[in-house]
Amino acid sequence: MSGSWYFNYNGLVGGTESKLDSINGAVLKDSDFSLAFDGLGDAWFHALDSDSGAAESSPDVIAPDNNAANKRWILCGLFTGRFRLLNSFEEAFCIYGNDGLIKEQL
């Protein structure tokens, strides 16, 4: 059975609604995945391990703030400096340089 995807656009920990650790552990299961952005161009890819029980150590291990039991988000990958949230649909059809500026509009 494939897992569910969760997208968080404002970081990993802090317990507020937009953080990865705010997802209620009661709804999480093995093979769930998350992609979290920090707004500065970094993105973290995590997979849920329902019987990990590891101590929280961000960004490597994230524990849900509610109903965690032994469930932990385990870091699978980190992408740095390559993502940005778009302000409009038109920005999706552009080629961006390493400086974050539009080089060509498609």
N, C-alpha and C positions, 0 to 999 in steps of 0.2 A: 504494500500500500504506500502510495506516495504521500509526502507530507504537505503541509500548508506553507504558504509564504507570508511573511510579515515584513512590512516596510516601515521603517522609522526614520524620520527626517531630521531628528534633532539630538543625536548622540546616543550613548549607551546607558549611562547610569544617572540617577538623580530622582527616580520615582515619579517624575511628572508624566503626564499623559503621552508625551511624544518621545519618551525614552524607551530603549529596549527592555529595561528591567520593569517597566510598568505593565507589560503584558501578563495577565493573570495566569499563573502556573496551572490552574485547573483546566484551562482550555488547550494547553500545550501537550504534544506527544512526540515520541521519537520520530526523527526524520522531518521535523518542522525546520524551516530555514528562515533566516532574517537577513535583510540588507539594511544597514543603518548608515546614515550620512551625518557628517558634522557641519555641513554648510561651508567648509573651508576647502573642499575638494577631496577630502578623504572619505572612504567608504569601507565598512567592515562587513564581512560575510560570516555568519555564524550558523551552526547546526545544533539542534537541541539533542542532548543526551539525557534521557529521562531517569537514569539511575547513576549519574555521575557522583553527585554529592560533594564535589570539589569545593574548596574555599573560593569565594569570589575574589578575582584578581583582574580588574579591567585593564586591557580589553580582552585578555585571553579567556577568562571565565566570567560569565555574567549570571547571577542568580535572580530569578523573578522576585519582586518585592512581596508578592502575595501568593500564597498556596504553592510555594516552591517545592516542598518536600526535597527530593534529591535531583530535581530537574535543573539543568544548567545549560546555558548557551555556550558552546565551545567555538572559539575563533578558528575559522578555516582559511581565511584570506583577508588581506588588507591591501587596498588600492589607494595610493597616495597621490594627491595633486591632480587627479584626472577627471573629477566629477564636479559638476556645478548644477544647481537647480535653475531651471530656465524661467524667464519672466514672461515668455509668450510662446505660442505654438510655432511662430515663425523662426525663433531661435533654434528649434530642433533641426532645422534644415541648413545648418552652417558648419563649416569646418573651422575648428578653433586651434590656435597655436598654443605652445607651452606656456605662454604668458596669459592665457585665458581670453585673449582678444579674438574677435572674428577675423579670420583670414580670407574667407570666401563664403558667399551665400549661395546656396544651391537653388 
